[in-house]
Amino acid sequence: MKTSSLRLRAGLVSIALLAAFLGIWHLATRSTAPVATMSPEYAKLMGLTATQGKSAMPGPLDVGAKLWEHLKRPFYDNGPNDKGLGIQLAYSIARVGTGYLLAVLVAIPLGFLIGMSPLLSKALDPFIQVLKPISPLAWMPLALYTIKDSSVSAIFVIFICSIWPMLLNTVFGVASVRKEWINVARTLEVGTIRRAFTVILPAAAPTILTGMRISIGIAWLVIVAAEMLVGGTGIGYFVWNEWNNLSITNVIIAILLIGIVGMLLDQILARFTRMVTFPE
Amino acid sequence: MSTFDNPFDSDRNLQAGCGCGQHRSAAEHEQAAALRCEPVESEEKRYEGVVASAAMRAMFPQDVARRAFLKSVGASTALAALSQFFPLKTATEVFAQTGTPEKKDLKVGFIPITCATPIIMAAPMGFYSKHGLNVEVVKTAGWAVIRDKTINKEYDAAHMLAPMPIAISLGLGANAIPFAVPAIENINGQGIVLATKHKDKRDPKDWKGLKFAIPFDYSMHNYLLRYYLAEAGLDPDTDVQLRSVPPPEMVANLRADNIDGFLAPDNICQRAIYDGVGFMHLLSKEIWDGHPCCSFAASKEFITSAPNSFAALTRAIVDATAYASKAENRKQIAEAIAPANYINAPVTVLEQVLTGTYADGLGGVKTDAKRVDFDPFPWQSFAVWMLTQMKRWGQIKGDVDYKAVAEQVYLATDTKKLMTEMGLSPPTSSYKSFAVMGKTFDPTKPEDYVASFKIRKAS
């Protein structure tokens, strides 16, 4: 009862905040600039910003109308450089999925091995710390130059950027499994492989999944930057293409969608995390 | 004498002199007509004309005799008579036929600006398919990316700034990979745009300390802006700031007051005016009328491994360029290339660029039909000029074999052959002299030209 009323109140505050935000946005982008007098012949050649003092920033109503237009036909395909938002998002998610899965396949087994050996984990730590903070945009020219294929490069950049949090968290999770549990397993003469899968893995799982959750967030951040650079398809390309046309309305729509998809990806991983969490 | 002229016109001279009567010799006329690559109604007709000309010439080596013959029987009878002796139709077909392309599905990269008009319009308007190709034109994020993707063979050919293939072939800013230019995309079609607040600062001598954007270091934009500033007594390396900025970001930067102006390819100039943030100070054509801007480029490897595809591609581009050079087609082209799949810009902006009737950003409407023009011929003297500017601004150090580089990269001879096959009349020479801001450039003396500039980077 108490929680539901808290939820209700929180929801009301959220809606009020949204309404206030939209209201301020609307007021701020009304056409206020003085309109210069110009001949009709000249005005015909000019844009609305110049002729009607329309704000260069679109208002919430413009964005809403445009968004509705996109939602009505999300899967259109007008050739290689113009596809619907649904198709663009699908391309991005597919790229993120591929790069991220590859990172999972490498990071978790590797992290497991490193975590079980204190020597290795100490020896490799400086390398991981140096590689971890590198921006995707810094990897891109190197990837393009060596891999010589832009779509593989994009996947590689996602892979290389999303691998580190997972690797570090797996190492940490495996290394910090309680000594008593391992000792108990040892006294019961449990084999190494069985010990890894039945004791260490479940114990380290919450930490590993937290790492995976951080990584998916990073992968989604990276895809937009990577696609803006390599172009062709994807939501990042869409942002770039509309930026090219100085269509801020479409850029705002893309920002909104990127946020929503990012949130959904995070929620999926959060659900997995809850599934493996155990009370101590 | 143009190859497009009607061979059955009795007033036309097939040999010496000139067909239009305005020039003393055929060579002179050809030079004048070189830039007018006017397409005939159809490909078929054009080939027919070329073949018929040849046949008439063979039957009547003397022009006088041919004229007398035509006068006495009339052109249509002559055509019928000629067809009896010589199966014109078959000959035309054989002539138009070329080897089948080794590779039919091609990818061509482009940057969304009006310079790429022939490359882009060839897709929606069917020029590629007409030449037996299935081409996908792919929009690309920037000049460095288009260079890398073409080098990596993701693209078979690409839209590049005219100096880029030279720079790539020389290994400036990238590994040296032999590239070639079979066709220039557009001539003219750039402009200097200044922020509206500078509307009283029209004299470049007052521009000390201003910040300008250019699209790329190896671009005609860079060389023309530097030339223009240097002529006004400013050293572009020390007196102003030149920044390499991707074209779409130029308008945003101008609005944000990060730059004072730019020399950019069109539709970007017109877009800044359309959005009310700047005005057109000068069209690049006022610096050098007929300067090359962008080129159509491919790697030597593609050219040698798929010569027929390359020839078909070049033919499609030359064909599209010829179509685009006609003023009456420009509106239709603007509509074809404006959608999000291609340039992604308001049709009004593209129309103003292509038709040459434009708002200048200061409240006036100006007209200049040659604001942008299209001419495929890759003059080797253009390449020599670009090399002199690379040398002048320190992009190339040491000695340059101007002629060898120009001839290696700008494939004038091949283009000439293709244009002749297509029934267009290419110029006879591959070098021509021209004037930049009143100063004549002699392509045979590039070193003297470089040395003649007072403002240049000391090497």
Interface residues (C-beta under 8 A of the other chain):
Chain A: A36 M38 S39 E41 Y42 K44 L45 M46 G47 T49 A50 A56 N78 G79 P80 N81 D82 L144 Y145 K148 D149 S150 M228 L229 V230 G231 G232 W240 N241 E242 W243 N244 N245 L246
Chain B: P112 A123 E136 V137 V138 K139 T140 A141 V145 D148 K149 N152 K153 E154 P248 E249 V251 A252 R255 R271 I273 Y274 D275 G276 P339 A340 N341 Y342 N344 A345 P346 T348 Q352 T357 Y358 A359 G363 G364 V365
